[in-house]
Amino acid sequence: MAKIKIFDTTLRDGEQSPGVNLNMAEKIVIAEQLERLNVDIIEAGFPAASKGDFLSVQKIANTIKNSSVTGLARAVTSDIDTAWEALKGGAEPRIHVFLATSPIHRQYKLKLSKEQVVERAVSAVKYAAERFPIIQWSAEDACRTELPFLAEIIEEVIQAGARIINIPDTVGYITPNEYGEVFQYLKNNVPSIDKVSLSTHCHDDLGMATANSLAAIENGATQVECTINGIGERAGNASLEEIVVALHIRNDHYGEKSRINLKEISRTSSLVSELTGMVVPGNKAIVGRNAYAHESGIHQDGVLKEKSTYEIISPELVGYNNTNNMVLGKHSGSHAFKARLVELGLQVNDEDVKDLFIAFKDLADHKKEITDEDIIAIVLEEKLAKEEKYYELVEVKVQHMNENEAEAYVKLSNQKNEIISHSAKGSGSVEALYNTLEKSIDGEVNLKDYRIQSLGAGRDALAQVFVNIQFEQTESTGRGLDQDVLVASAKAYINAINRVILAKEKMLEIV
C-alpha cells in the first residue's frame, strides 16, 4: 500500500488568512504539535517575506527533527539564498519554488512570454539544486494553464533538478473530474514524470478543495498540501483532517494511507483555532462540535442501538475521549494533574509542571470543574507567558456611570518598571476599557476587530478574546484568556500592542 505524504502549510498559506498574525512562540507551538501529528513536511513560512518570517522558519527548522521543514521561495536567486540560510540547519532541508504559468498570470502579473517563464523556472531550480537536496517546484495557477505548456515546463524543471512537482488549483476553480484529467495528461505527456512525486494543493473557493485533493490522489498524486481546519487565503485550503480521515475510513476505495497520528487531530485543530482566533464552525467535518452529535430522535434511537447506523467515524478515532471519569478540581493533587497532562499528550518538563500546577490550582479556586480544554489552555498560556513583554497588565476596574456610559481605570507596568495608570469613559465597558488603554500607551490605536468566545461550557467558563488592531502603521492580532471578560479583553489588547513594539525592537537589533 502506497503512503500519501502530508505537506502541511498551516504556518505559511494558513497564516495568510485575513486577520491571522502568529508570532514566533505561537508558530513554534504549532510546529511542535504538527510534528506530534506526524505530518511529513511542514511549510514553516516564506523566509524572504520579512525578517520575522525568516527567524520563525529558521527556529522551526532547527527545532523540528521528525518532520521535514520547508519554506516558500519565488523563482528569484535572493529568495533561494534567504531560504537556504533559514533552512540549512534542518533535519531534511527542502525548498518550495513557485512560478505562475497560466496565460492570465503571464500577461498581467509577470509580463513574460512562455519562453521567458520556462527560462526563469529552469534557472531557479538549477540554482536551488546547488544548495538543497530536495526541490519542490509549483506551477502557480496550474489549473488555468494550457496543458501542453504545463507539460513542457514540468519536463524542463525535472531535467533541471526538481524532485516534487506541485499542481496547485490556486484559485479553487477546477472540478474533481477535470483535476484528475490534468494529472492523467501529465503522466501521459511528460517523459520524465516517473522520476518525480506529484503533489496537489487545492483552494476551497467553490467548496471542492477536499474533493479535488482526493481526485488527485486517485490519479497519481502521492503528496497532499493542506492546512489544519482548512484555513488559508480567501475561502481557505484543503482540510488536512478531512483528507486523512477520508483515506482512513474509505481505504477500501482509495487504497492509500498516510502516517498521520489520527488521535492528535482534535488537539491540533483546537490549538490552531485558539492561536489563530479562527473559530471552527459547529458543522465542520471531523472537528466541528456537532460532528458526533445527534439530535433527531430517529438518529438517537439508531445510535443507541448500534453506533454505525449514523456514525461512520468514531470520535475516539480523532482524539475525542469522553471515557475519562477523573474530574479535576481544587482538591486534586499534583499527581492527578501530571497524569492528565500525560494523557493529553502535553510534553512539559518537571520544572514547568510545578508552575503549571500553581496556575491550575489558582483557576480551580474560581472554577468548579476543570476541563481538558482548560488544562490545554493553561499549558499554552504558561508557554506564551514566558515571552518578553513591553507592557504588563496590573489592574483593571470598570464601573457604569449610567445606562449609556461606563468608566474604566487601568494600571500597567512597562519594561522600565514604570507604573502607568489612566481612566477614561466610553459608551459601554469594552469601549471605556479600550479608550483607557489607548491613553496608557504612546501612539494611536485603531481597533479593527474584536471577538469573544467561551472556552468550555458553564457560567464559570474561561473567556477568550481576540483582537485585531492597527498600531504604528502595523497590523497586529492579540489574544487574552481569563474568567473575567474585561480582563481577557485588556490582555488581548496589550498582547497585540506588545507584538508590534517587540517585533520592531527585534528588527532594530538585527539591523
N, C-alpha and C positions, 0 to 999 in steps of 0.2 A: 504494500500500500504506500503510495507516494505521500510525502509530507508537504503540506502547504505552509510556506513561510509567512509569518505575520510581521508586516512592516508598520509599526505604529507611528503616526505623525501627529499625535495629540499635542506635543510640545512645539511643533512647527506650524502645520496647517491648522490644527485645532486652536492654537493660541491666536491665530489671525481672526478668530471670531470677534465681531464688534463688541467692544466693552470688556474684553478679556485682556488682562495685563499681569502676567505672573512674574514674580521676582525670582532671583536665583535660588533662594531657600525653598520656595514652593516648587520650582522646577526639579530640584534635587529630590524632594519628597515624592513627586510623581514618578520620576525616573526610577527610583528605587522600588516603587510599587509595580511599575511596568516590568522590572526585572523579576520580581516575585511572581508576576502573572505569566512569566516565561515567554514574552514576545521575543522574536528572533532579532529584529532590528528596531532600534529607537532612533527616530529622526529628531535630534535634540534641538534643532533650530537652523537659522540662516546666519552663519558666522559673520559674513560680510555686511549684514544689515545694520549692525550697531556694535559698539564696544560691549554693551550689556549682553547682547546675544552671543558675541564671541566668548566672553568669560563664562557664560552659562553652559555653552556647548563644551568648552574646554573642561570645565569642572565635571560635567556629566561623563564625558569620555574618560576622564581619569578615575572616576568613581565606579562606574558600571563595568563588571567583568564577565557576566554570564549572558549578556546580550551585546550584539554589535551596535556601535553608536555611529550614526552618520549625520552629515549636515548638508544643507542645500547650497548649490552654487550656480550662478549664471555661467554661460559659456564664455567666461572672461578670466584671463590669467590671474588678475588680482583677487578675484573671488576664490579661485582654486588655491592660491597661496595662503590666503587667510584661513580657508577651511583646513588645510594641512596643518597649520600652526595650532589650530584648535583641537584637531582630532588625532594628531600623531601619537599621543600618549595612551590611546585607547587599546583595548584588548584585540580588536579587529577593525582598524580604521577603514572606512569606506567613504566615498563621496557620491553625491547625487547631483549630477549636472543636468540642467534643463535648457531647452531652446524651443521656441514656438515654431510650428511647421505649417499651420493652416493658412490658406490664402488671405483671410481677413487679418491675421496677425502679421503675416509677411508684408502686406501692403500698408497697413495703418500703424502698426506698432514698431516693427523692425525696419521697415522701408528697405527690404533686401530682396534680391531675386532668389529663385530656388538654388541656383549655383552658389550664391554667397552664403545662404543658410547652411548648405552642406559643408562648405569650406570652413565656416565658423564652428560647426559641430565637431567635425573631424579634428580640427586644430585643438579644440578644448579637451577632447577625450585623450588625444596623444599627449598633451601637456600634463593632464591629470595622471596618466599612466606612468609618468616618471616618478611619481610620489606614492600614489595609492595602490595597494594590492587589489582592491575591488572597486570597480567603477560602475555606477548605475547611470544610464542616460535616459532622460524623459523627453518625449516629443510633446511639448505643451500644446493643448488643443488638438491632440491626435485624431479625435473622432470627427473633426470637421476638416481633416486634411485629405487631399486626393490620395487614394490608396496606392497607385503606382509610385507617387513621390514618397509616400511614407515608407514603402518597401525599399526604395532606393537609398534613402538617408539612413535607415536602420542597418542595411548591409554595410554601408560606409563606416558607421561608428563601431560596428562589430569588428571590422577589419582594423580599426584604429585602437581597439583595446577594451571596449565596453563588454562587461560580463552579464549585466542585467539590463533588459530593455523594458521600460515602462510605457504603457499605452494609456495615458490618462483621458478620462472624459471630463475635461477641465471645467466645462460649464453645465454639466448634467443634462446633456442634450440627447444622447443616444438611447435606444431601446435595447432590452436584453438580446433579442434576436439579432439585431444589427451589430451589436458589440461582439457577439460570438462570431459573426461572419468576418469582422475585422481580424480577429485572431486567426481564423482559418485561412484568410487571404495571406497574411504574413507568413504563416507556416508553409504555405504552398509557393510563395513568391520571393522569399528572402533566402538565398542559397546557404548562408551561414547560420540560419536560425537555430539549428540544433546545438550550436556552440554556446548559447546563452539561455538564461532563465527569462521567462516573460512575466511581467508584473502588471497589475491592474490598480488604478487609482480613480475612484468614481466620486463625483459630487451628486448631491441629492436634490437639485433644483426641480426635477419633475417627480421626486419621490421614488426613484428607481436605483439608487446607489447600491443597496444590498443586492437587489436582483441582478443588476449589471455585473457586480463583482462575482457573483456565483455563476453567471453565464460565462464569464471569462475563464473561471476555473474549469467549467465543463469543456472549454475549447482550448485548453493547453496552458493557461496561466498557472504558475507554481508559487507566485508571491502575491499577497493582497495588501494594499496600503489602505489603512483605515484609522479611525480615531475612537477613543472611549466616548460612549454616549452619542457618537456620530457628530460631535461638534466640529466646526470649521467655518470657513467663509460662506457667506450668504446662507443657503439652506443646510449647509454642513456637508460632511463627508460620509462615506460608507461607515456603518457602525461595526466596530470590532466584535462586540458581544453578539450581535445578530449573525454575523458571518460564521464565527467559530462554533456557536451553538447549532446553527443550521447544518454545518458539516458533521457535527456530532450526532444530532438527532436523525438526520437523513443520510447517514453514512451508507445506507443501502442504495441510495440514488447516486450520491457524489463519489463514493468510494475513495474519499480523501480524508486526511486528518491533519490537525495542527498539533503543536506541542504545548498549546496554552493550558495552564492550570485553571480549569473552569471554576473551581471553588473560590478563586480570587476575583471573579468578575464583579460580584456585588460590592465588595470592598473597594475595588478600583473605581467603579462607577461613582460611588458615594464620595470618594476622595476627590476625584476630578470635579464633580459637581460642587463640592464645598469650596474648593480653592478657586475655581473659575467664576463662581456665582451663577452658573447656568443650571437652573433647576431642571431635573429630569421630569418630563411630563408623566402623569399618572398612568397613561395608556401606552407608554413607551414599551416596545417589545423587550423581553428578557429582564430589564432592570426597573421598569416602572412599578410604582407601589401597587397598582391594580393587576399586574401581570399574573398573579396567582390568587386573585380574589374572585369570589363567586357570590353574586347577589341574587340572581334568578333562582327561584325555588326549584325549578326543574334541574338546573345545574347543580345546586347544592345537594339535592337528592342523589343525583348521579355520582357526584364526587364522594359523598359519604359511603355509598355502596362500593364504588371502585374508582379510584382517582383518575385512572386513564380514560374514563368516559369523557372528561372535559379538560384534562391536564396532559399535554404531550411533553411538558418539561417539568421536572420536579424542582421546587425552589432550592432544595438542598444541592442540586447539581451545580448551581452557580453561586453557592456560598451563603444562601439564606438559611440560617439554622435556628429553628424555633424550639429545639428539643432540650436546650439547657435550662434547667429549672432553678439554678442557683441565682438567687436575687441578691444583688449587691446594694448595700445601703450604708448608713452611717455607723452601723455596728460591725461591718465587715472588717476583717483583718487584712494585713499586707499579703499573707499567703494566698488568700482567695483572690485578691486583686491581681497579684502577679500571675496566678493560674489563668485568670481570664485574659490577661494580656497575651499569654502564650496561645490560648485557644483562638484568639482573634488574629494570630499571626503577626502581632506588632513586635518588631525587633527593637528592644531597648536594653541598654546595659544596666548593671546593678545600681550604679550611682544615679542614673536617671530615674530608676524605679522609685527611689526614695522621694525625689522631688514630685514625681507623678502621683505618688500615694498621698502626699500632703495636699496636692491640688484636688485629688479625688475626695478626700475627707472634708475639705472645705466646701466642695459642691454638695456632698452628701448631707451636710448640716442644713442646707437650704432646699434640698430636693429629696422627696421621699424615696424614690426608686431610681437607681442609676441604670440606664440602658447601655447596650453595646455602642450605640451611636454617641452617647455621652463620653464613653471611655475613649473612643477613637478621636473625638473632638479634643479631649484633654491632652492626649498624646500629641496631636497636631499643634495645639495651642502652645504646649511647652516647647516644642521644637522651634516654632516660629517666634516664641517669646525671647529666644536667645539671640535673635537678630539685633544688630545695632540700631539704636533709636535716637532721633534728634529731640522729639517731644514725647513726654510720657504723661498719661492722664493721672491726676492725683485725686480730684474730687469733682463731682457733678451734683448740682441741685437745680430743680426746676419747680416753680410754683405758678399757679394760674391766678392772674390778676382779676379776670372776669371771664365771661363766656367766650370772648373773642381774642384774648391776649394772655400770653404767658411770659414769664421772665426766667432766664437761666443764669446760673452762676457756675463758672468753670475755673478750676485751678490746674495748671500744668507745670511741669518742670522741664527744663531743656538740658542740652548736652553740657552746658556750662554750670549746671546745678542751680540755675536761677529759677525762682518761682514766679509764674505769670498768672495773674487772676483778673478776670473780667466778668462783667454781666451785660446782658442785652435782652431786649424784648422781641417778640415775634407773634404772629397770629397762629399760635399752636406750639406745642412742646418742642417738636423737632426743629421748626424754624427758629425759635428762640435759642435753642442749643447751638445750631449751626451759625447763627449770627454772632453768638458769643465766641465760638471757636475761631471764626474769621477775624474777629477783633484781637484774638490772642496770638495770632501768628503774623509774620511780616509778609504781606502780599495778598492780592485779590484772589479769591477762590470762586469758581463757577461750578455749582453742583449740577451735574448733567443727568445723574440717575441715582435713585435711592430705592433699595428693595429690602424687604424684611421677610423672614420665614422662620418657622419654629423648627427646632431640632428635636424630633421625637414628638410625643403626644402629651396631653395633660396640661393643666393650668400652670404647673411648675416647670414646663419645658424651657430649654435654653432658647434665647432669641439670637438669630444670626442675621446680621445686617451687611449688605454690600452697597458700596457707593462708587460712583464714577465721577471724578472731578477734573477740572482744568485749573492748573496752578503753575504759574511761571512759564506760560506757553507750553506746558506739558500735560498730556492727559494721563491720569493715573487712576487705578482702582484700589479700593481698600476693603477690608473685612473686619468685623468685630463680633465677638461672642460673649454673651452674658445673660444672666437670668433677667436683668433689668433691660428693657428695650432701649431706654435712653442712654444707658452706659454702653450698650453694644453699639448704638448709633455714634456715640462720641469716639469709641475705639476705632470704628471703621473709618471715620473722617480723618483721625490722626494718623492711622496706618497709611492712608493714601498720601497724606502730606509728607510723612516720613520717607516714603518711597521716592518721591521726587527729590527731596533735599539730599538724601544719602546717595542716590544714583548720580546726582551732579557732583557731589564731593568725590565719589569714586572715580568719575571720569576725569576730574582735575588731577587726581593722584596719578592716573595712568598717563595723562598727557605730560 
